[in-house]
Amino acid sequence: MFPPINTPIGLFVFVALCFGGVAGGLYVRSSGLSAHSCSVLNKSELRLFKKLRESCRDVLGETYYVMAQVSYGEFLATDSRSLFFRFNCKRADFLIMDHIGQPIAVVEYQGSGHYGFSLVSRFKAMKADKVKRNILKRAGIPLLEVPAIYKLNILLTFFQSIKFA
């Protein structure tokens, strides 16, 4: 997946991944820039998160978890570098995982701002959605795309389909 560490590029990638955050932190402190925390989810995503958590628990039980904003690179693997770079930076709105951390399903929320407000942003969102659909299909991970306006029964039906799969 990554170049061997005993090659110059492999060593560079290793050092960048391991120590990039430390160097970046020193730069932020020395430059006088500040940072602050912010919410991981907007209000509508938080409402959906709570409904997903409740529905998941009701249908699948206490040993399944809903995680928010998880990088696709955290739960998908491939030997193809080009394929990895196509999905690695994308994030799943919600990942459903079991008690040993295995991905069970992905839920993507297509909220009111999902497609943006221009043709260009709409095209980019549609292209990113297609990549997500394709990679999840290849990995055999079920996907639920939730529109901005939805009913609770689509969540329950989805979790029931996972339970009996």
SEMIVEX-311941 format. One record per residue (C-alpha): residue in three letters; z, x, y. Coordinates in pm, 1 decimal, always signed. Example, Ala and Ser with C-alpha at 12.3 -4.5 7.8 and 13.67 -1.06 7.14 Angstrom:
BEGIN
<r><residu>ALA</residu><z>+780.0</z><x>+1230.0</x><y>-450.0</y></r>
<r><residu>SER</residu><z>+714.0</z><x>+1367.0</x><y>-106.0</y></r>
REM end
This chain:
BEGIN
<r><residu>MET</residu><z>+0.0</z><x>+0.0</x><y>+0.0</y></r>
<r><residu>PHE</residu><z>+89.1</z><x>+282.0</x><y>+242.4</y></r>
<r><residu>PRO</residu><z>-30.3</z><x>+643.1</x><y>+239.0</y></r>
<r><residu>PRO</residu><z>+179.8</z><x>+884.3</x><y>+30.1</y></r>
<r><residu>ILE</residu><z>+464.7</z><x>+1045.4</x><y>+223.9</y></r>
<r><residu>ASN</residu><z>+346.5</z><x>+1394.8</x><y>+124.2</y></r>
<r><residu>THR</residu><z>+34.5</z><x>+1355.2</x><y>+341.4</y></r>
<r><residu>PRO</residu><z>+35.4</z><x>+1405.0</x><y>+720.0</y></r>
<r><residu>ILE</residu><z>-50.9</z><x>+1041.0</x><y>+790.3</y></r>
<r><residu>GLY</residu><z>+203.7</z><x>+923.4</x><y>+532.4</y></r>
<r><residu>LEU</residu><z>+477.2</z><x>+1130.7</x><y>+695.6</y></r>
<r><residu>PHE</residu><z>+378.5</z><x>+993.6</x><y>+1037.0</y></r>
<r><residu>VAL</residu><z>+397.1</z><x>+633.0</x><y>+911.7</y></r>
<r><residu>PHE</residu><z>+734.6</z><x>+701.2</x><y>+746.9</y></r>
<r><residu>VAL</residu><z>+882.7</z><x>+857.0</x><y>+1061.0</y></r>
<r><residu>ALA</residu><z>+741.8</z><x>+582.2</x><y>+1282.6</y></r>
<r><residu>LEU</residu><z>+886.7</z><x>+308.4</x><y>+1061.7</y></r>
<r><residu>CYS</residu><z>+1225.9</z><x>+474.5</x><y>+1020.1</y></r>
<r><residu>PHE</residu><z>+1286.6</z><x>+616.3</x><y>+1364.3</y></r>
<r><residu>GLY</residu><z>+1060.9</z><x>+418.5</x><y>+1596.2</y></r>
<r><residu>GLY</residu><z>+1339.9</z><x>+177.8</x><y>+1683.4</y></r>
<r><residu>VAL</residu><z>+1578.7</z><x>+460.0</x><y>+1773.9</y></r>
<r><residu>ALA</residu><z>+1328.0</z><x>+629.8</x><y>+2001.1</y></r>
<r><residu>GLY</residu><z>+1236.1</z><x>+296.4</x><y>+2153.5</y></r>
<r><residu>GLY</residu><z>+1602.0</z><x>+220.4</x><y>+2218.5</y></r>
<r><residu>LEU</residu><z>+1650.4</z><x>+550.1</x><y>+2399.7</y></r>
<r><residu>TYR</residu><z>+1348.1</z><x>+477.2</x><y>+2615.9</y></r>
<r><residu>VAL</residu><z>+1477.8</z><x>+132.9</x><y>+2714.6</y></r>
<r><residu>ARG</residu><z>+1818.9</z><x>+270.5</x><y>+2812.4</y></r>
<r><residu>SER</residu><z>+1678.6</z><x>+559.1</x><y>+3012.2</y></r>
<r><residu>SER</residu><z>+1421.5</z><x>+347.4</x><y>+3194.4</y></r>
<r><residu>GLY</residu><z>+1673.0</z><x>+95.0</x><y>+3326.7</y></r>
<r><residu>LEU</residu><z>+1501.1</z><x>-197.2</x><y>+3155.3</y></r>
<r><residu>SER</residu><z>+1719.8</z><x>-471.5</x><y>+3017.9</y></r>
<r><residu>ALA</residu><z>+1696.1</z><x>-709.7</x><y>+2727.2</y></r>
<r><residu>HIS</residu><z>+1865.4</z><x>-1034.9</x><y>+2638.9</y></r>
<r><residu>SER</residu><z>+1877.5</z><x>-1271.0</x><y>+2346.4</y></r>
<r><residu>CYS</residu><z>+1674.2</z><x>-1587.9</x><y>+2333.5</y></r>
<r><residu>SER</residu><z>+1640.5</z><x>-1877.7</x><y>+2093.6</y></r>
<r><residu>VAL</residu><z>+1439.7</z><x>-1812.5</x><y>+1777.9</y></r>
<r><residu>LEU</residu><z>+1318.6</z><x>-2174.4</x><y>+1776.0</y></r>
<r><residu>ASN</residu><z>+1216.4</z><x>-2414.9</x><y>+2048.9</y></r>
<r><residu>LYS</residu><z>+1373.5</z><x>-2762.7</x><y>+2059.1</y></r>
<r><residu>SER</residu><z>+1116.3</z><x>-2936.3</x><y>+1838.8</y></r>
<r><residu>GLU</residu><z>+1117.7</z><x>-2648.8</x><y>+1587.1</y></r>
<r><residu>LEU</residu><z>+1497.6</z><x>-2665.3</x><y>+1574.7</y></r>
<r><residu>ARG</residu><z>+1484.9</z><x>-3039.8</x><y>+1503.3</y></r>
<r><residu>LEU</residu><z>+1237.6</z><x>-2977.3</x><y>+1221.1</y></r>
<r><residu>PHE</residu><z>+1448.8</z><x>-2687.9</x><y>+1089.9</y></r>
<r><residu>LYS</residu><z>+1752.6</z><x>-2915.5</x><y>+1060.3</y></r>
<r><residu>LYS</residu><z>+1547.9</z><x>-3184.5</x><y>+883.4</y></r>
<r><residu>LEU</residu><z>+1396.1</z><x>-2925.7</x><y>+649.0</y></r>
<r><residu>ARG</residu><z>+1737.7</z><x>-2784.9</x><y>+565.9</y></r>
<r><residu>GLU</residu><z>+1877.7</z><x>-3129.5</x><y>+491.9</y></r>
<r><residu>SER</residu><z>+1572.5</z><x>-3242.2</x><y>+289.8</y></r>
<r><residu>CYS</residu><z>+1563.7</z><x>-2916.4</x><y>+95.6</y></r>
<r><residu>ARG</residu><z>+1931.8</z><x>-2946.9</x><y>+6.2</y></r>
<r><residu>ASP</residu><z>+1897.6</z><x>-3315.2</x><y>-88.7</y></r>
<r><residu>VAL</residu><z>+1595.8</z><x>-3262.9</x><y>-316.3</y></r>
<r><residu>LEU</residu><z>+1623.2</z><x>-2904.7</x><y>-444.5</y></r>
<r><residu>GLY</residu><z>+1997.1</z><x>-2842.8</x><y>-420.0</y></r>
<r><residu>GLU</residu><z>+2229.6</z><x>-2589.6</x><y>-261.9</y></r>
<r><residu>THR</residu><z>+2058.2</z><x>-2282.7</x><y>-410.9</y></r>
<r><residu>TYR</residu><z>+1747.1</z><x>-2306.3</x><y>-192.6</y></r>
<r><residu>TYR</residu><z>+1734.1</z><x>-2186.5</x><y>+165.9</y></r>
<r><residu>VAL</residu><z>+1519.7</z><x>-2249.4</x><y>+472.8</y></r>
<r><residu>MET</residu><z>+1447.3</z><x>-1934.4</x><y>+673.4</y></r>
<r><residu>ALA</residu><z>+1285.7</z><x>-1940.5</x><y>+1018.7</y></r>
<r><residu>GLN</residu><z>+1020.0</z><x>-1711.9</x><y>+1167.8</y></r>
<r><residu>VAL</residu><z>+966.7</z><x>-1482.4</x><y>+868.7</y></r>
<r><residu>SER</residu><z>+688.6</z><x>-1224.4</x><y>+875.4</y></r>
<r><residu>TYR</residu><z>+428.9</z><x>-1283.8</x><y>+604.8</y></r>
<r><residu>GLY</residu><z>+457.3</z><x>-912.0</x><y>+525.7</y></r>
<r><residu>GLU</residu><z>+817.9</z><x>-969.8</x><y>+415.6</y></r>
<r><residu>PHE</residu><z>+733.4</z><x>-1208.1</x><y>+132.4</y></r>
<r><residu>LEU</residu><z>+373.9</z><x>-1118.0</x><y>+41.2</y></r>
<r><residu>ALA</residu><z>+246.2</z><x>-794.5</x><y>-108.8</y></r>
<r><residu>THR</residu><z>-99.4</z><x>-656.5</x><y>-180.1</y></r>
<r><residu>ASP</residu><z>-258.9</z><x>-326.2</x><y>-276.5</y></r>
<r><residu>SER</residu><z>-529.9</z><x>-382.1</x><y>-15.7</y></r>
<r><residu>ARG</residu><z>-448.3</z><x>-224.8</x><y>+320.9</y></r>
<r><residu>SER</residu><z>-713.1</z><x>-431.7</x><y>+498.6</y></r>
<r><residu>LEU</residu><z>-574.4</z><x>-755.1</x><y>+355.3</y></r>
<r><residu>PHE</residu><z>-217.0</z><x>-647.6</x><y>+434.7</y></r>
<r><residu>PHE</residu><z>-304.1</z><x>-587.8</x><y>+800.1</y></r>
<r><residu>ARG</residu><z>-468.3</z><x>-931.5</x><y>+821.2</y></r>
<r><residu>PHE</residu><z>-144.5</z><x>-1113.6</x><y>+739.9</y></r>
<r><residu>ASN</residu><z>+141.4</z><x>-870.6</x><y>+805.4</y></r>
<r><residu>CYS</residu><z>+193.4</z><x>-953.6</x><y>+1174.4</y></r>
<r><residu>LYS</residu><z>+171.8</z><x>-1328.6</x><y>+1123.3</y></r>
<r><residu>ARG</residu><z>+490.9</z><x>-1530.6</x><y>+1092.3</y></r>
<r><residu>ALA</residu><z>+575.4</z><x>-1830.8</x><y>+880.5</y></r>
<r><residu>ASP</residu><z>+750.2</z><x>-2092.2</x><y>+1089.6</y></r>
<r><residu>PHE</residu><z>+970.4</z><x>-2170.9</x><y>+789.7</y></r>
<r><residu>LEU</residu><z>+1000.3</z><x>-2004.9</x><y>+449.7</y></r>
<r><residu>ILE</residu><z>+1171.7</z><x>-2183.2</x><y>+162.5</y></r>
<r><residu>MET</residu><z>+1332.5</z><x>-1935.8</x><y>-77.9</y></r>
<r><residu>ASP</residu><z>+1541.5</z><x>-1962.1</x><y>-390.3</y></r>
<r><residu>HIS</residu><z>+1882.0</z><x>-1806.6</x><y>-463.7</y></r>
<r><residu>ILE</residu><z>+1730.3</z><x>-1469.4</x><y>-558.6</y></r>
<r><residu>GLY</residu><z>+1514.8</z><x>-1447.5</x><y>-245.7</y></r>
<r><residu>GLN</residu><z>+1183.9</z><x>-1547.8</x><y>-402.0</y></r>
<r><residu>PRO</residu><z>+946.2</z><x>-1742.5</x><y>-176.8</y></r>
<r><residu>ILE</residu><z>+902.8</z><x>-2099.6</x><y>-297.2</y></r>
<r><residu>ALA</residu><z>+700.2</z><x>-2254.8</x><y>-13.3</y></r>
<r><residu>VAL</residu><z>+597.0</z><x>-2217.4</x><y>+349.5</y></r>
<r><residu>VAL</residu><z>+614.5</z><x>-2483.0</x><y>+619.3</y></r>
<r><residu>GLU</residu><z>+398.8</z><x>-2437.7</x><y>+928.8</y></r>
<r><residu>TYR</residu><z>+475.5</z><x>-2658.2</x><y>+1227.8</y></r>
<r><residu>GLN</residu><z>+174.0</z><x>-2759.1</x><y>+1435.4</y></r>
<r><residu>GLY</residu><z>+374.6</z><x>-2867.4</x><y>+1739.9</y></r>
<r><residu>SER</residu><z>+230.4</z><x>-2994.5</x><y>+2065.0</y></r>
<r><residu>GLY</residu><z>+161.9</z><x>-2641.3</x><y>+2192.7</y></r>
<r><residu>HIS</residu><z>+34.3</z><x>-2497.7</x><y>+1864.3</y></r>
<r><residu>TYR</residu><z>-330.6</z><x>-2493.7</x><y>+1964.5</y></r>
<r><residu>GLY</residu><z>-267.2</z><x>-2390.4</x><y>+2324.1</y></r>
<r><residu>PHE</residu><z>-443.3</z><x>-2546.4</x><y>+2617.0</y></r>
<r><residu>SER</residu><z>-786.8</z><x>-2382.8</x><y>+2616.9</y></r>
<r><residu>LEU</residu><z>-1080.5</z><x>-2358.2</x><y>+2379.3</y></r>
<r><residu>VAL</residu><z>-1013.3</z><x>-1988.2</x><y>+2328.5</y></r>
<r><residu>SER</residu><z>-647.6</z><x>-2041.3</x><y>+2233.2</y></r>
<r><residu>ARG</residu><z>-745.2</z><x>-2332.4</x><y>+2007.7</y></r>
<r><residu>PHE</residu><z>-1002.4</z><x>-2115.6</x><y>+1829.4</y></r>
<r><residu>LYS</residu><z>-750.1</z><x>-1831.5</x><y>+1783.0</y></r>
<r><residu>ALA</residu><z>-487.1</z><x>-2068.8</x><y>+1642.1</y></r>
<r><residu>MET</residu><z>-737.0</z><x>-2225.9</x><y>+1403.0</y></r>
<r><residu>LYS</residu><z>-847.1</z><x>-1881.3</x><y>+1285.7</y></r>
<r><residu>ALA</residu><z>-485.1</z><x>-1770.3</x><y>+1228.7</y></r>
<r><residu>ASP</residu><z>-413.1</z><x>-2095.4</x><y>+1041.3</y></r>
<r><residu>LYS</residu><z>-710.8</z><x>-2031.2</x><y>+813.8</y></r>
<r><residu>VAL</residu><z>-586.8</z><x>-1679.0</x><y>+732.6</y></r>
<r><residu>LYS</residu><z>-241.8</z><x>-1819.8</x><y>+648.9</y></r>
<r><residu>ARG</residu><z>-385.8</z><x>-2094.2</x><y>+427.2</y></r>
<r><residu>ASN</residu><z>-606.6</z><x>-1849.0</x><y>+239.3</y></r>
<r><residu>ILE</residu><z>-339.8</z><x>-1584.6</x><y>+177.9</y></r>
<r><residu>LEU</residu><z>-83.0</z><x>-1841.5</x><y>+64.1</y></r>
<r><residu>LYS</residu><z>-338.9</z><x>-1995.4</x><y>-171.4</y></r>
<r><residu>ARG</residu><z>-412.2</z><x>-1649.6</x><y>-318.2</y></r>
<r><residu>ALA</residu><z>-39.3</z><x>-1590.6</x><y>-365.8</y></r>
<r><residu>GLY</residu><z>+16.6</z><x>-1933.5</x><y>-521.7</y></r>
<r><residu>ILE</residu><z>+269.8</z><x>-2037.1</x><y>-258.0</y></r>
<r><residu>PRO</residu><z>+260.3</z><x>-2405.3</x><y>-154.2</y></r>
<r><residu>LEU</residu><z>+203.6</z><x>-2477.4</x><y>+214.9</y></r>
<r><residu>LEU</residu><z>+303.1</z><x>-2781.6</x><y>+417.2</y></r>
<r><residu>GLU</residu><z>+151.4</z><x>-2814.8</x><y>+763.5</y></r>
<r><residu>VAL</residu><z>+365.5</z><x>-3048.7</x><y>+971.7</y></r>
<r><residu>PRO</residu><z>+200.2</z><x>-3215.7</x><y>+1273.2</y></r>
<r><residu>ALA</residu><z>+379.7</z><x>-3261.4</x><y>+1605.9</y></r>
<r><residu>ILE</residu><z>+452.5</z><x>-3623.6</x><y>+1514.1</y></r>
<r><residu>TYR</residu><z>+569.8</z><x>-3665.1</x><y>+1155.5</y></r>
<r><residu>LYS</residu><z>+791.4</z><x>-3879.3</x><y>+936.3</y></r>
<r><residu>LEU</residu><z>+1077.7</z><x>-3754.5</x><y>+723.1</y></r>
<r><residu>ASN</residu><z>+910.6</z><x>-3878.3</x><y>+404.2</y></r>
<r><residu>ILE</residu><z>+645.1</z><x>-3601.5</x><y>+419.1</y></r>
<r><residu>LEU</residu><z>+923.9</z><x>-3343.5</x><y>+393.5</y></r>
<r><residu>LEU</residu><z>+1093.8</z><x>-3523.8</x><y>+105.8</y></r>
<r><residu>THR</residu><z>+762.9</z><x>-3571.1</x><y>-78.3</y></r>
<r><residu>PHE</residu><z>+678.7</z><x>-3202.7</x><y>-31.8</y></r>
<r><residu>PHE</residu><z>+1014.1</z><x>-3086.9</x><y>-169.9</y></r>
<r><residu>GLN</residu><z>+982.4</z><x>-3328.3</x><y>-462.7</y></r>
<r><residu>SER</residu><z>+638.9</z><x>-3182.4</x><y>-542.8</y></r>
<r><residu>ILE</residu><z>+793.6</z><x>-2834.0</x><y>-547.9</y></r>
<r><residu>LYS</residu><z>+1080.4</z><x>-2949.8</x><y>-768.1</y></r>
<r><residu>PHE</residu><z>+846.7</z><x>-3089.1</x><y>-1031.9</y></r>
<r><residu>ALA</residu><z>+582.1</z><x>-2814.4</x><y>-1013.3</y></r>
REM end
